Amino acid sequence: MNQASPIQRRTIAVLVDNEPGILARVVGLFSGRGYNIESLTVAETDADKHLSRITVVTSGSEMVIEQIKAQLDRLVPVHRVSDLTQEGPHVARELALVKVISKGNDRVEALRIADIFRAKAIDSTIGSFVFEITGSGEKINAFIELMAPLGLAEVSRTGIVAIARGEKRM
Amino acid sequence: MSTASAPTQTQDTAPITGAEIVLKALVDQGVEVIFGYPGGAVLPIYDALFQQNALRHILVRAEAGAVHAAEGYARSTGKVGVVLVTSGPGATNAVTGLVDALMDSIPIVCLTGQVPTHLIGNDAFQEADTTGITRPATKHNYLVKDIKNLSKVMHEAFHVARSGRPGPVVVDLPKDILMGKTAYTPAPETKHPSYRPRTEPDPRAIAQAVDLMVKAKKPILYTGGGIVNSGPEASKALIELAHLTGFPVTSTLMGLGVMPAADPLFLGMLGMHGTYEANLTMHGCDVMVNIGARFDDRVTGRLNAFSPNSRKIHADIDPSSINKNVRVDIPVVGDAGNVLRAMIAEWKKRVAEGAKPDKKALASWWEQIETWRKRDCLAYRKSTDIIKPQYALERLQAITAARDDVFITTEVGQHQMWAAQFMKFQKPNRWMTSGGLGTMGYGLPAAMGVQIAHPDALVVDVAGEASTLMNIQELSTIVQYRLPVKVFILNNQYMGMVRQWQELLHGSRYSESYMDSLPDFVKLAEAFGCVGLRATKLGEVDAVINEMIAVKRPVVVDMCVDQKENCFPMIPSGAAHNEMILGPTDKDAGSGSGKGPISEEGMVLV
């Protein structure tokens, strides 16, 4: 009955009090109830009101997604839960730092592809680059895939941050 | 409580210690009793307790007992139960009780000591990460790291514990905070910025719900603990709605008492060991009205066969309870009492406007229900010599039926289910049991808490010998405070429910479910300073029960019952409501030995 509905991917924004343990509450909720976390980002967004914004990308059946939102909303320090995927168009971005170690043609090719992707080299040595790339998760995946044969050494990603398009506010 | 009156509510700017702030906040929150156990980290609170008279402290014998006692106190009064324990082991011993209160929505504030802030994280003596450990064990928890927040946190803890869906809240109090000084501030008037539980139902949802109810041909009201938590007025509203509509009513384990057992509309408890008529009515209904219950797996049985032909209305104060296990057609978020009153008003309005509920269909639905009732599913094989556990409870019920002041607690297992089946509750708040977590050892300390709140009432812990031993130390507390609690042990020398499952599911291989070398409960009672009574033959049961009640002291009854009796009816795990096993006396039920319907799938479930 409840397993029938297909698995969906959702980006959910959660406005919380920036207090010790809040991230543990959210992460503990997901692990304790067996929900997926594809990515999770958190940082203070309003220093005066001590508010942080968590962006979590998760997946599950319709019923599970509704549960996730209700369970998040039930946490005492949670101010608002917003399902960006459901509530309308939104923009989502991720930042990655990609280290490539290579020589010769590979090095030139890496730089050329980085240019196409509008990635910036923010650190450079004779044998290495660190690229900064911003975009959708898919774009970053594509970039990393292309770097793999060109000396890809290390990747650090922020996970998705997202916000609704237009005048709509959370 | 005159000491708690006038001066406390005023803003007192003179600095006082953190420990004094804690006590002052408790008094301002209307607390009269604390269940606790001292230790190094909470010594400042105990010192402050020593110097005041507004709060009564009950010294338990183990922290687990403190939380269950507070649960019994809370559930029998509707007030918040308060616990005070020390850091480290004090806090970890309280964890089971906290989860118990979380599962059963019992309002508890548990104050835990903590090592001084500068030692936190250093593996100090009796340090534990209490907020870390109790995060999934509580509705919310706090670690107070700045004494300036102490008053606010104390008041907020009570607000969170008692409002919305009630639950346990931990306040972790480092020792330096308790010894520091600052001014006390009373509870704020302002609303909490993020925590605002919804209690008033959406009128549109009520209208949709009543739409379905008016058209129902085969309705049922499925009621739960949410009605108890809403308060006695909610029970009155339920009775009114039931009689207004003529709908049959069933109740979960946690909801027993919200509908008087004597009411002809009441079908008894539903679920795994619920009545035949309640379960078949649920299975066959066309409109299900769930008020304050949560479609627990003990209630639903196999989900894809659960009440397959009904439209479902679910009213719950906790939005996360809705559409969690069972998809419903009409969700209603709100307090059970408010929902029931809104439904009554809407129903009356509809009828006044000319809506005509289908009385003929309802009458034939009741005819059907009566045939199920006639099956007499609680019948058991009578004996003339050996004491059947059901018989002992029937007699306890009969002998206490005329009294209006009977409170029953239970441990967990067969005796708990028999108590739910055979004890008849006419009011809410009279039945304290560990439903969600199923905590053995709950009943004895819970009874203690109930008796503290109701000193003159008859408080009986219907117990099994195995569960009782899990918190037996609390007999000492009971004697210290002269609490006339009655511990009514149905002693079959087995962990009866484990034995029953082993018989039905595991080829009668009774692995570790028999207890050898049990104590002599009569002598044990006497050693603690209680009265011990024993019955081994049927003919002794009445005399023992009468004496138990007559003695105005704590009593332990060792009721030596049939060792092999099983609890029926039973919906095996993984089965549907219409696949119940009835007891051996039922002519169509086979042997009741359950060789048939338990599937491989069902065995995996608990």
Interface residues (C-beta under 8 A of the other chain):
Chain A: M1 N2 V16 D17 P20 G21 A24 R25 G28 G32 M63 E66 Q67 A70 Q71 D73 R74 L75 V76 P77 V78 H79
Chain B: T131 G132 R135 P136 K139 H140 L143 K145 V160 H192 P193 S194 Y195 L303 N304 D318 P319 S320 I322 N323 K324 N325 V326 R327
